[in-house]
Amino acid sequence: MITKGRKADDWVRPSKPAVNLLLPAARQRPEETKDEGKHMSRNRNRISMVITATGLLGLMMGLGAPKVSAQVSDAVTAFSNAVYTGRYVCTTASAVDSSKGDFNTAVIKYNPNGGGAYSAGTLIASLEPFDGDTDVVSPSGDFCTYTLDIIASSYNIGTDGTGFENLSWVALTTNPIGCPGNFIDQTSIALRNNTDPAGEVLRAEFASADLLGQDEAGHGFCLK
């Protein structure tokens, strides 16, 4: 019996679907991997430089910024006698002979009590406008000192933060010759709109009607 032979095509095995094997990136295209690494390295360097620059800028701004007092708390919500209380130190000056540049000058320490009165007060003025340039041996002898008559003194602050003071000053009996005697000074006062944590105003401006009883207007400010 004659057996029919296989066709030539039957001897060829069917081809399998091509399989694309992915090689590791380093083996596929080394040059691309290197470029990608350099690119990532440059990005990291840029990010690092930005972070460093931002930190330095913040540090410089922190060092250069004015320091805000830790005492400052908030603005006054309602002005009254109550917010003007505690210990204040003031400086004040008034003209004696403006053509010569002569001035009465003084420093004041007083304590408004939050109720329109004072618990204490001291005023120390320069003797120089009154002593005729007399040399004084003792440093304290160059000044005139006064204490506040707390019974005869008062203040009143309106709801807008402005007000008036009536200050009665009593001269010490030990003052040098030439110091003015007792005097009453009336001042107009304006409170600044910032307070300490207790709600007490930190600064006030004032205009003096008769500093040292010399019939000369003056001006000054007080700090808590």
Phi, psi and omega per residue, in radians:
M1 nan 2.384 -3.102
I2 -1.593 2.147 3.115
T3 -1.678 2.285 -3.132
K4 -1.257 2.165 -3.124
G5 -1.263 2.714 3.113
R6 -1.192 2.544 3.054
K7 -1.234 2.772 -3.107
A8 -1.070 -0.567 -3.112
D9 -1.210 -0.434 -3.118
D10 -1.191 -0.388 -3.116
W11 -1.419 -0.142 -3.134
V12 -1.675 2.104 3.129
R13 -1.231 2.466 3.101
P14 -1.099 2.389 -3.121
S15 -1.283 2.464 3.101
K16 -1.430 2.691 3.116
P17 -1.022 2.448 -3.132
A18 -1.176 2.348 3.119
V19 -1.910 2.117 3.120
N20 -1.595 1.888 3.121
L21 -1.531 2.163 3.124
L22 -1.460 2.126 3.100
L23 -1.511 2.741 3.062
P24 -0.935 2.602 -3.068
A25 -0.946 -0.682 -3.098
A26 -1.148 -0.529 -3.115
R27 -1.513 -0.442 -3.115
Q28 -1.257 -1.088 -3.090
R29 -2.454 1.539 -3.080
P30 -0.951 -0.640 -3.071
E31 -1.175 -0.593 3.120
E32 -1.216 -0.690 3.136
T33 -1.083 -0.740 3.132
K34 -1.111 -0.757 -3.137
D35 -1.109 -0.714 3.128
E36 -1.108 -0.702 3.109
G37 -1.098 -0.735 3.121
K38 -1.123 -0.720 -3.130
H39 -1.083 -0.784 3.126
M40 -1.136 -0.671 3.124
S41 -1.112 -0.726 3.121
R42 -1.121 -0.700 3.113
N43 -1.072 -0.760 3.135
R44 -1.103 -0.694 3.122
N45 -1.106 -0.725 3.134
R46 -1.105 -0.798 3.131
I47 -1.049 -0.747 3.130
S48 -1.088 -0.714 3.134
M49 -1.159 -0.686 3.123
V50 -1.114 -0.789 3.131
I51 -1.070 -0.765 3.137
T52 -1.106 -0.789 -3.136
A53 -1.104 -0.722 3.122
T54 -1.084 -0.737 3.124
G55 -1.116 -0.741 3.123
L56 -1.136 -0.704 3.125
L57 -1.091 -0.760 3.111
G58 -1.087 -0.703 3.120
L59 -1.122 -0.768 -3.140
M60 -1.122 -0.705 3.117
M61 -1.143 -0.658 3.120
G62 -1.147 -0.689 -3.140
L63 -1.277 -0.598 -3.061
G64 -1.510 -0.338 -3.093
A65 -1.229 2.475 3.099
P66 -1.104 2.461 -3.140
K67 -1.331 2.226 3.097
V68 -1.580 2.286 -3.113
S69 -1.053 2.383 3.118
A70 -1.209 -0.224 -3.123
Q71 -1.359 -0.453 -3.080
V72 -1.184 2.244 -3.073
S73 -2.012 -1.072 -3.012
D74 -2.808 2.982 3.091
A75 -1.391 2.727 3.106
V76 -1.261 2.284 3.115
T77 -1.608 -0.484 3.126
A78 -2.640 1.940 3.120
F79 -1.268 2.505 3.082
S80 -2.952 3.117 3.058
N81 -1.019 -0.528 -3.015
A82 -1.147 -0.509 -3.085
V83 -1.442 -0.207 3.099
Y84 -1.792 1.541 -3.040
T85 -2.689 2.650 -3.114
G86 1.849 -2.827 -3.068
R87 -1.688 2.248 3.101
Y88 -2.222 2.550 3.045
V89 -2.067 2.263 -3.032
C90 -2.177 2.661 2.941
T91 -2.107 2.503 -3.105
T92 -2.563 2.692 3.134
A93 -2.626 2.599 3.043
S94 -2.518 2.654 -3.086
A95 -1.276 2.481 2.984
V96 -1.860 -0.972 3.054
D97 -2.464 1.641 -3.048
S98 -1.084 -0.450 3.132
S99 -1.185 -0.478 3.122
K100 -1.756 -0.080 -3.117
G101 1.336 0.387 3.135
D102 -1.531 2.436 -3.122
F103 -2.427 2.546 2.858
N104 -1.409 2.294 3.116
T105 -2.279 2.581 -3.120
A106 -2.738 2.742 2.969
V107 -2.046 2.510 -3.081
I108 -2.226 2.410 2.965
K109 -2.183 2.083 3.083
Y110 -2.558 2.931 -3.016
N111 -2.273 1.554 2.977
P112 -1.109 2.505 -2.987
N113 -1.750 0.133 3.136
G114 1.453 -0.041 -3.117
G115 -2.186 0.276 3.123
G116 1.647 0.058 3.119
A117 -2.241 -3.075 -3.117
Y118 -2.218 2.595 3.090
S119 -1.727 -0.301 3.132
A120 -2.995 2.865 3.084
G121 -3.058 2.507 3.096
T122 -2.449 2.417 3.068
L123 -2.191 2.289 3.098
I124 -2.176 2.073 -3.084
A125 -1.994 2.733 3.096
S126 -1.284 2.388 3.108
L127 -1.405 -0.332 -2.956
E128 -0.890 -0.734 -3.141
P129 -1.171 -0.194 -3.016
F130 -2.045 -0.180 -3.011
D131 -1.747 0.048 3.132
G132 1.098 0.595 3.119
D133 1.101 0.493 3.083
T134 -1.257 2.329 3.119
D135 -1.311 2.351 3.132
V136 -2.038 2.309 -3.098
V137 -1.236 -0.817 -3.079
S138 -1.458 2.309 3.110
P139 -0.994 -0.697 -3.136
S140 -1.200 -0.320 3.129
G141 -1.287 -0.139 3.114
D142 -1.522 0.133 -3.043
F143 -2.326 2.705 3.069
C144 -1.927 2.246 -3.042
T145 -2.015 2.457 -3.107
Y146 -2.380 2.616 3.038
T147 -1.997 2.614 -3.094
L148 -1.452 2.236 3.023
D149 -1.372 1.734 -3.014
I150 -1.224 -0.370 3.110
I151 -1.283 -0.659 -3.066
A152 -1.636 0.035 -3.076
S153 -1.935 2.623 -3.134
S154 -2.794 2.917 3.047
Y155 -2.568 2.810 3.104
N156 -2.549 2.213 -3.135
I157 -1.966 2.220 3.118
G158 -1.454 3.064 -3.101
T159 -1.205 -0.266 3.098
D160 -1.630 0.033 3.099
G161 1.595 -0.028 3.074
T162 -1.793 2.761 -3.127
G163 -3.016 -2.868 -3.085
F164 -2.421 2.606 3.066
E165 -2.133 2.525 2.998
N166 -2.121 1.859 -2.989
L167 -1.976 2.061 -3.140
S168 -1.801 1.981 -3.065
W169 -1.869 2.330 -3.111
V170 -1.959 2.158 -3.110
A171 -1.273 2.461 3.049
L172 -1.220 2.514 3.113
T173 -1.209 -0.283 -3.131
T174 -1.608 0.108 -3.140
N175 -1.098 2.593 3.087
P176 -1.078 2.775 3.077
I177 -1.104 2.367 -3.133
G178 1.901 -0.403 3.129
C179 -1.154 2.402 3.053
P180 -1.047 2.729 3.126
G181 -1.455 -2.756 3.127
N182 -1.018 2.586 3.085
F183 -2.680 2.775 3.061
I184 -1.991 2.217 -3.135
D185 -2.020 2.188 3.058
Q186 -1.809 2.287 -3.105
T187 -2.241 2.582 2.909
S188 -1.675 2.492 -3.000
I189 -2.352 2.546 3.070
A190 -2.336 2.223 -3.122
L191 -1.568 2.437 3.032
R192 -1.301 2.763 -3.038
N193 -1.692 0.896 2.998
N194 -2.521 2.573 -3.007
T195 -2.311 2.910 2.998
D196 -1.524 3.090 -3.109
P197 -1.006 -0.377 3.132
A198 -1.476 -0.041 -3.131
G199 1.487 0.288 -3.130
E200 -1.717 2.373 -3.096
V201 -1.085 2.438 -3.066
L202 -1.604 -0.389 -3.075
R203 -2.597 2.594 3.078
A204 -2.460 2.582 3.037
E205 -1.939 2.542 3.125
F206 -2.548 2.728 3.028
A207 -2.064 2.236 -3.062
S208 -1.698 2.328 -3.119
A209 -1.465 -0.527 -2.999
D210 -2.729 1.150 -3.127
L211 -1.124 2.234 3.122
L212 1.063 0.337 3.086
G213 1.171 0.466 -3.054
Q214 -1.751 0.185 3.126
D215 1.005 0.608 3.106
E216 -2.218 2.294 3.100
A217 -1.235 2.628 3.112
G218 -2.485 -3.079 3.115
H219 -2.719 2.826 3.131
G220 -3.065 -2.983 3.098
F221 -2.580 2.784 -3.131
C222 -2.171 2.459 3.082
L223 -2.145 2.479 3.127
K224 -1.416 nan nan
